[in-house]
Amino acid sequence: MVAITVLNGALPTSLLTPIGSGFTLRHDAAASYLRARADGSPAGITTAYRTKTEQKHLLDLYGYPRAEYPGRSQHGEGAALDIPEPARSWFAARGTAYGWVRTVSFEPWHFEYQPARDTHTSAPAQEDDMPLNGADATLINSVVINVLRSKEASTIIRDAVLTAVLDESVGTLAQAVRDARVIARRTEVAVLALPAPGTPGVAAAIDYAALAKAVNDDAARRLAS
């Protein structure tokens, strides 16, 4: 399973990809699901990413362990699917090669995405135990900080971290920093998919060098404050 983060059930839309019928998953899980669909998986989704509110509704309705607590579900990470037949049988027979596995013995409809099992992708690993190095620091300065400065992400991340750490006593500030690295890894995949500067059709008005400098300067000011 993927790591549970303080953003569980409160992921910004920038970290989610539509997979049809109004459902979303985190980027790598969505890419895997869509590959499976292209390879012949029947359509059909009962639920995918869930907000904390949606998870609480299910917990109130069914109780634990039939429903997980809000903030602790793989659905809240955008890394789980509940699917009906005939898609369920297709995933049971072939889903492991795409990274989708059954993890709850009494829920045959429930599948979770495990990136290490996905044999159909060459995307960078997104697991959470990677060492922090110079490349990571550069990525955080040039990409992630810019993402976090957006109004949507800033509000959601601030509230989620403070609520989890201070109010709910879930995790620590160190855990929150670790979660930020998880977000950085997921964002890296999306950023690498963007067109490179100078690519035909990319707006010439984008000054990538100036943007990178502005983000780095802002990061330096934040670290110094």
TORBA-158633 format. One line per 5 residues: number of its first residue (from 1); for each residue x, y negated, z negated of N, C-alpha, C. Coordinates in steps of 0.02 Angstrom, whole numbers, plus 50000, padded with zeros to 5 digits. Atoms other than C-alpha are relative to their C-alpha. Example, Ala and Ser with C-alpha at 12.3 -4.5 7.8 and 13.67 -1.06 7.14 Angstrom:
<dotis>
1	50045/50059/50000/50615/50225/49610/50045/49940/50000; 49958/50059/50003/50684/50053/49643/49961/49945/49963
</dotis>
This chain:
<dotis>
1	50042/50059/50000/50000/50000/50000/50044/49938/50000; 49963/50062/50002/50052/49819/50019/49995/49971/49930; 49999/50029/50066/50093/49715/49866/49939/49956/49988; 50055/50044/50020/49952/49629/49773/50030/49932/49981; 49973/50067/50012/49985/49441/49772/49948/49956/49965
6	50045/50046/50034/49910/49293/49679/49949/49970/50049; 50048/50024/49951/49823/49246/49842/49948/50052/50019; 50047/49947/49984/49725/49408/49843/49928/49974/49996; 50069/50023/49997/49549/49367/49898/49993/49925/50013; 50001/50072/49987/49597/49186/49933/50050/49981/50054
11	49952/50012/49946/49704/49200/50089/49977/49942/50045; 50019/50051/49951/49707/49045/50200/49988/50031/50068; 50017/49973/49934/49637/49071/50373/50061/50007/50045; 49939/49996/49959/49812/49042/50445/50035/50066/49992; 49968/49935/50011/49863/49212/50374/49955/50057/50021
16	50047/49949/49980/49714/49305/50448/49987/49998/50075; 50015/49994/49928/49672/49367/50624/49932/50032/50009; 50065/49969/49987/49496/49401/50689/50009/50067/50036; 49998/49934/49968/49465/49583/50738/49932/50019/50029; 50065/49987/49971/49287/49567/50800/49945/50004/49949
21	50061/49996/50042/49110/49558/50729/50005/49958/49937; 49994/50044/50057/49162/49419/50610/50049/50022/49947; 49953/49974/50050/49293/49523/50518/50071/49976/50015; 49930/50020/49993/49476/49478/50488/50045/50046/49960; 49948/49965/50038/49638/49560/50430/50063/49957/50002
26	49936/50034/49995/49813/49499/50394/50030/50017/50068; 49978/49998/49930/49912/49477/50556/50024/50069/50022; 49973/49936/49976/50007/49642/50563/49948/50056/49998; 50053/49949/50003/49859/49748/50507/49950/49990/50057; 50046/50014/49945/49748/49661/50635/50030/50024/50066
31	49968/49979/49939/49875/49692/50773/49998/50076/50008; 50003/49927/49998/49880/49876/50727/49930/50025/50016; 50069/49980/49987/49691/49892/50723/49981/49989/50073; 50017/50015/49931/49674/49808/50892/50037/50046/50049; 49964/49951/49958/49807/49924/50966/49962/50066/50000
36	50038/49938/50005/49707/50072/50902/49936/49996/50042; 50061/50009/49959/49549/50002/50983/50017/50006/50074; 49980/49997/49930/49642/49979/51147/50019/50071/50021; 49980/49931/49985/49702/50160/51135/49942/50049/49994; 50058/49956/49998/49526/50229/51120/49960/50007/49936
41	50040/49995/50061/49465/50207/50942/49931/49971/50011; 50068/50028/49994/49275/50185/50937/49993/49936/49958; 50013/50061/50038/49210/50017/50877/49962/50018/49937; 50038/49989/50062/49136/50000/50704/50040/49981/49939; 49969/50022/50062/49184/49907/50545/49945/49984/49950
46	50047/50017/50053/49090/49899/50381/50025/49939/49962; 49970/50057/50033/49209/49780/50294/50076/50001/50010; 49928/50006/49992/49388/49717/50310/50027/49955/49944; 49978/50047/50053/49463/49566/50219/49941/49977/49959; 50053/50024/50045/49361/49515/50068/50026/49943/49956
51	49984/50053/50048/49360/49357/49964/49988/50027/49929; 50013/49980/50070/49360/49366/49774/49926/50002/49985; 50072/50002/50012/49177/49319/49775/49966/50063/50027; 50028/49939/49970/49135/49463/49893/50019/50062/49959; 49978/49942/50040/49238/49584/49788/49963/50003/49933
56	50037/50001/50064/49153/49528/49627/49928/50024/50009; 50068/49977/49986/48983/49557/49706/49997/50076/50003; 49998/49927/49995/49031/49737/49746/50014/50032/49932; 49985/49974/50067/49103/49763/49571/49937/49998/49957; 50062/50006/50039/48942/49699/49493/49948/50051/50024
61	50049/49955/49971/48842/49811/49610/50015/50073/49984; 49982/49929/50006/48939/49975/49596/50040/50016/49938; 49958/49987/50058/49055/49955/49446/50067/50030/50019; 49934/49969/49990/49236/50014/49428/49995/50074/49980; 49951/50010/49946/49311/50125/49499/49971/50002/50070
66	50028/50000/49932/49188/50129/49644/50015/49936/50036; 49978/50064/49971/49236/49948/49671/50058/49974/49957; 49942/50026/50035/49403/49868/49626/49984/49931/49971; 50009/50067/50029/49418/49713/49517/50023/49946/50049; 49978/50056/49957/49431/49545/49609/50073/49984/49987
71	49930/50016/50006/49611/49502/49644/50046/50060/49999; 49959/49940/50003/49670/49683/49644/49986/50049/50057; 50020/49955/49945/49596/49756/49803/50045/49990/50061; 49964/50006/49937/49689/49794/49963/49958/49962/50051; 50042/50041/49956/49540/49715/50050/50017/49926/49990
76	49983/50069/50015/49590/49552/49965/50066/49978/50030; 49938/50015/49965/49761/49564/50049/49991/50003/50076; 50012/49993/49929/49680/49590/50219/50034/50061/50029; 49963/49941/49978/49759/49762/50228/49959/50064/49992; 50042/49941/50007/49610/49879/50212/49938/49993/50043
81	50061/49995/49958/49463/49935/50319/49954/50052/49971; 50050/49949/50010/49302/50024/50280/49964/50008/50067; 50027/49990/49932/49237/50104/50440/49953/50060/50001; 50049/49946/49994/49088/50212/50488/50020/50050/50054; 49991/49954/49944/49078/50360/50606/49975/49966/50065
86	49948/49949/49989/49134/50394/50740/50072/49973/49993; 49932/50029/50008/49280/50272/50712/50037/50033/49942; 49969/49970/50059/49311/50354/50543/50037/50064/50017; 49968/49937/49981/49349/50524/50618/50061/49987/50044; 49943/50017/49957/49463/50444/50749/50058/49978/49958
91	49946/50024/50043/49564/50355/50615/50026/50055/49956; 49977/49944/50041/49570/50511/50507/50048/50045/50039; 49959/49956/49959/49646/50608/50652/50062/49965/50028; 49945/50033/49964/49757/50475/50732/50025/49937/49966; 49984/50065/50029/49764/50324/50617/50068/49995/49968
96	49936/50004/50035/49923/50370/50523/50055/49974/50044; 49949/50024/49954/50029/50337/50677/49996/49924/50010; 50009/50072/49995/49959/50160/50676/50008/49966/49932; 49990/50027/50067/49993/50139/50490/49940/50004/49954; 50062/49998/50039/49815/50175/50429/49992/50067/49966
101	50005/49938/50039/49796/50303/50289/49943/49996/49950; 50049/49996/50054/49662/50360/50169/50036/50002/49933; 49966/50004/50065/49710/50318/49990/49953/50012/49941; 50049/49989/50054/49549/50344/49890/49961/50064/50016; 50027/49934/49984/49493/50525/49881/49924/50000/50006
106	50073/50000/49999/49309/50484/49849/49971/49948/50047; 50023/50048/49950/49300/50353/49988/50028/50018/50069; 49973/49979/49936/49325/50439/50156/49997/49946/50053; 50006/50055/49952/49278/50278/50245/50054/49947/49991; 49952/50052/50019/49419/50178/50164/50070/50017/50026
111	49932/49992/49973/49587/50157/50256/50041/49938/49982; 49954/50055/50016/49736/50051/50204/50059/50000/50048; 49944/50007/49952/49873/49983/50316/50066/50002/49963; 49933/49994/50028/50051/50035/50272/50050/49989/50057; 49957/50018/49943/50174/49946/50389/50055/50051/50015
116	49944/49953/49988/50313/50075/50364/49978/50061/50040; 50025/49942/49964/50202/50210/50440/49981/49984/50072; 50023/50021/49933/50157/50109/50596/50055/50012/50051; 49950/49983/49949/50250/50188/50742/49988/49964/50066; 50018/50033/49937/50170/50076/50873/50021/49927/50002
121	49980/50070/50002/50253/49911/50827/50074/49994/49990; 49930/50016/50011/50426/49835/50833/50007/49936/49961; 49999/50063/50038/50380/49688/50723/50047/50005/49941; 49956/49998/50058/50498/49639/50581/49963/50027/49939; 50031/49974/50061/50467/49727/50416/49974/49943/49958
126	50030/50051/50042/50357/49632/50295/49997/50021/49927; 50004/49976/50068/50385/49728/50136/50032/49949/49953; 49988/50053/50048/50419/49634/49976/50064/50007/49960; 49939/49989/50039/50583/49704/49910/50063/49981/50038; 49943/50021/49961/50696/49624/50040/50041/49948/49961
131	49960/50049/50037/50844/49527/49967/49993/49931/50030; 50002/50069/49977/50837/49338/49977/50070/49980/50022; 49935/50020/49975/50979/49277/50086/49996/49932/50034; 49999/50065/49968/51031/49124/50185/49947/49992/50053; 50051/50004/49948/50915/49165/50328/49931/49989/49970
136	50064/50010/50033/50769/49177/50207/49992/49927/49978; 50004/50069/50023/50812/49007/50134/49986/49952/50057; 50011/50043/49941/50820/48929/50307/49927/50007/50024; 50069/49990/49980/50653/49008/50350/49952/49962/49955; 50044/50033/50048/50572/48941/50192/50001/49924/50012
141	49994/50072/49990/50639/48766/50224/49967/49977/50065; 50021/50024/49934/50597/48757/50409/49929/50020/50021; 50066/49976/49980/50433/48852/50418/49950/50000/49943; 50051/49988/50051/50348/48901/50257/49980/49936/49964; 50017/50062/50035/50359/48732/50170/49953/49958/50043
146	50044/50037/49955/50280/48653/50323/49929/50028/49998; 50066/49968/50005/50138/48779/50314/49967/49982/49934; 50029/50013/50065/50114/48751/50128/49980/49927/49991; 50018/50071/50005/50102/48563/50155/49931/49986/50031; 50066/50011/49972/49940/48585/50251/49949/49995/49944
151	50051/50011/50052/49786/48531/50154/49969/50064/49977; 50034/49938/50018/49704/48701/50161/50045/50044/49957; 49955/49954/50036/49855/48803/50106/50019/49971/49933; 49979/50031/50063/49908/48678/49973/49948/50009/49946; 50053/49994/50049/49740/48680/49887/49990/50072/49977
156	50013/49929/50016/49715/48869/49896/50057/50029/49959; 49943/49971/50035/49891/48915/49841/50007/49971/49931; 49994/50031/50065/49896/48789/49700/49949/50029/49951; 50054/49976/50044/49729/48845/49629/50010/50074/49984; 49992/49928/50012/49767/49031/49651/50056/50014/49951
161	49943/49988/50044/49937/49022/49567/49984/49978/49929; 50015/50024/50067/49878/48916/49420/49947/50042/49966; 50052/49959/50029/49722/49020/49394/50027/50067/49978; 49975/49933/50015/49813/49186/49401/50051/49999/49942; 49945/50002/50049/49964/49134/49295/49977/49971/49934
166	50017/50036/50061/49886/49015/49169/49933/50022/49969; 50066/49985/50026/49703/49062/49154/49987/50075/49991; 50015/49928/50002/49695/49248/49194/50058/50041/49974; 49941/49965/50025/49870/49292/49131/50020/50058/50044; 49980/49949/49952/49899/49394/49288/50067/49981/50030
171	49934/50015/49973/50084/49399/49328/50034/49942/49964; 49960/50054/50029/50212/49262/49293/50017/49952/50056; 49977/50046/49949/50285/49113/49382/50050/50034/50046; 49953/49962/49957/50422/49230/49443/49962/50041/50051; 50042/49962/49953/50285/49338/49519/49973/49954/50054
176	50026/50048/49951/50214/49183/49603/50053/49984/50052; 49946/50012/49953/50384/49148/49681/50009/50059/50046; 49994/49939/49960/50394/49328/49739/49944/50003/50052; 50056/50001/49954/50222/49311/49816/50012/49951/50057; 49985/50048/49947/50281/49157/49910/50046/50031/50053
181	49956/49966/49953/50416/49266/49988/49960/50048/50044; 50043/49957/49960/50282/49390/50043/49966/49960/50055; 50032/50043/49952/50190/49248/50127/50050/49978/50053; 49949/50021/49953/50353/49192/50206/50013/50054/50053; 49988/49944/49954/50380/49365/50283/49943/50005/50051
186	50058/49994/49955/50204/49369/50353/49999/49942/50049; 49999/50058/49957/50221/49193/50420/50054/50007/50054; 49945/49992/49953/50386/49240/50503/49977/50036/50063; 50025/49962/49943/50297/49365/50615/49961/49955/50047; 50040/50045/49960/50174/49234/50672/50043/49948/50035
191	49957/50052/49972/50310/49104/50700/50041/50028/50058; 49960/49970/49947/50416/49224/50803/49959/50011/50064; 50043/49990/49942/50267/49246/50918/49986/49934/50037; 50012/50065/49967/50262/49058/50958/50048/49992/50059; 49955/50012/49943/50335/48999/51124/50061/49960/49979
196	49939/50035/50016/50514/48939/51116/49999/49929/50030; 49995/50067/49970/50555/48755/51147/50023/50004/50073; 49982/50000/49929/50564/48721/51334/49961/50050/50041; 50040/49952/49963/50444/48861/51379/49949/49963/50044; 50050/50033/49957/50337/48809/51530/49931/50002/49969
201	50068/50004/50027/50168/48750/51472/49998/49976/49928; 49999/50025/50069/50224/48701/51296/50005/49925/50002; 50002/50074/50000/50187/48520/51257/50068/49970/49989; 49935/50031/50005/50340/48415/51287/50005/49952/49942; 50000/50048/50054/50287/48298/51148/50025/50029/49934
206	49977/49968/50062/50340/48425/51015/50076/49993/49995; 49928/50008/50012/50511/48372/50949/50020/50049/49945; 49986/49947/50049/50567/48533/50865/50056/49980/49953; 49943/50020/50042/50731/48462/50801/49978/49950/49948; 50023/50050/50048/50647/48312/50722/49953/50031/49949
211	50045/49967/50046/50513/48423/50646/50039/50040/49948; 49959/49960/50046/50642/48540/50570/50035/49955/49949; 49965/50046/50044/50739/48392/50499/49953/49971/49948; 50049/50029/50046/50583/48316/50423/49981/50050/49945; 50018/49948/50048/50537/48482/50340/50057/50012/49951
216	49942/49990/50044/50713/48506/50273/50009/49942/49952; 49994/50059/50043/50718/48328/50206/49948/50002/49945; 50053/49995/50049/50552/48355/50121/50016/50053/49948; 49981/49948/50046/50614/48517/50044/50053/49976/49951; 49947/50026/50044/50769/48429/49977/49971/49952/49948
221	50030/50046/50048/50663/48293/49898/49961/50038/49946; 50039/49962/50049/50550/48421/49815/50046/50036/49950; 49953/49964/50044/50698/48520/49746/50035/49951/49952; 49965/50050/50041/50778/48360/49680/49954/49969/49948; 50047/50034/50046/50618/48300/49592/49988/50042/49937
</dotis>
